[in-house]
Amino acid sequence: MKLLLSSLGLIGLLATVLPSILVFSGSIEPGTHKTVMAVGMVLWFVTAPFFMKRKDSP
């Protein structure tokens, strides 16, 4: 389960960085950029708390 959440979190993080580069290079339109970034942001914020929990020290 942790591997799945980590993978989804990484995909969400990439979906917030890559669209900016693609818009700058002219590969995608700004409207698509906004949509992909919004989906990536939601995906990151939903999955990140599950795999970034602090481990209790003994």
Secondary structure, DSSP 8 states (H G I E B T S, - for coil): -HHHHHHHHHHHHHHHHHHHHHHHHTSS-HHHHHHHHHHHHHHHHHHHHHHS------
